[in-house]
């Protein structure tokens, strides 16, 4: 029973991790929390839904188009809104407020276009379970866990071993110096948004398969945000660890304590953790320089 | 005859005399309540540059405290409102003491977590708050005239606060925290003061809200409400109390005016927020307060032959003439 909950927790955590890494990547570059990220995941889920239900595409192409759609929307956000605000030299919080506005826009647009109905993908993974020892593990959980693991390993490779990753790390370190040394700052930031959007799209589709597709499903982004704060804002490994910790805790609290207190526990954990470790598990404590 | 009865009689005499129907009264009350909550937010965000996504939590604390005291214990409504306000300030004091040392987004997320915790708890404690089914049978203790008086009082107090020594300390923290500390301002203490101030206003607004609707549910004080308070403050102008009042009026009245658009209202609202941030980053009023003198000067200018500079500024202003002064 416990193992079963643990695997469910890790698989939920994996979905959070896909979103949380996006938060962290963007935070490390621009120092702001992209609140529209959850809505990007929602758009990915709906795009895949349209492709499969209305156009009758099979699962894999529909999912790929969904992921592409999410990435494109994320890229669009950066090109149309965030870049302009950055170039205005406005304080960072304006980016956050713009993101809040965008998140309202997408959520309400989905509400208007698709109505608030809960929808499901026409393709279904077998609901069967695999028995390992005493535990019954859901196939969907295992599949989503596998996909998440592969993507995260690829992401870590991308950031640590490629030229693109080097550029991103340089910008995160100091955006101005990076631009002097010939890194195309704006272009790299746009790529990061594209990448983060794609990851969010994967998360949205997995989430939609596990639960349902509905306009407010972007609120899962809030959980991912918490996960990235637990891990330390701006740290990708931190975001992954934070997401998995959060997923496990949520599942265990729902299973053993009380499912209506689930969110209470995750937020209380967050507050307590921040009091003990003010910059998250893996965060760097950045002091103001005089 | 109770005090509440007298208030209601005066209110109905007043509204009857001017022929104000209950629909208009409702709108005025809601606008006033929003103004009070946004004023608190303005002091916190606009003048101290602290973000709180927990103000809906403080509103619900104020609302539930006042409602429970007034309904279950038949407390006088004035005392109930004061109790709700004080309790919310007390919680803010505790929360601020432990979280205000956190930086930027970390502080923001603890506030957000606090707001959600309050909502989940109120949903969970069914015996005391009625849970998600809501708390009903609250006496109607927010007649229009009373709420109007509250709003004027709230504005006056906020104005005095901002233009006092304390308010200037807050502004200096907003401009540069490190420099403020260097000239001897106890940054932590003043941040907490500002935080408690905003919680007082949120609690006050919440208490009035409970008295107006006579029925409250935890879900109406969710994260969306907190976001709405922040965006209203931003639309109105960060660092302008009158701007915040204008913002609150616009944000409450526009949806009423566009009621026929139904589902599209929130969509347009989101688009408006993004556009304001992109095109007029300082908000409608920026860092200026509304002044009658400037308005008169501006109107005069409109009727005199345009200089090139004036014309240019008018074009840039876009949303309002007042703005680019």
Interface residues (C-beta under 8 A of the other chain):
Chain A: X27 X32 X33 X81 X84 X85 X88 X90 X91 X93 X94 X96 X97 X98 X100 X101 X102 X103 X104 X105 X107 X108 X109 X111 X112 X222 X225 X226 X229 X233 X258 X260 X261 X263 X264 X267 X268 X270 X271 X274 X275 X278 X279 X280 X286 X288 X290
Chain B: X49 X51 X98 X99 X101 X102 X103 X105 X106 X108 X109 X110 X112 X113 X114 X116 X117 X120 X121 X123 X124 X177 X178 X223 X227 X230 X231 X234 X263 X264 X266 X267 X269 X270 X271 X272 X273 X274 X277 X278 X281
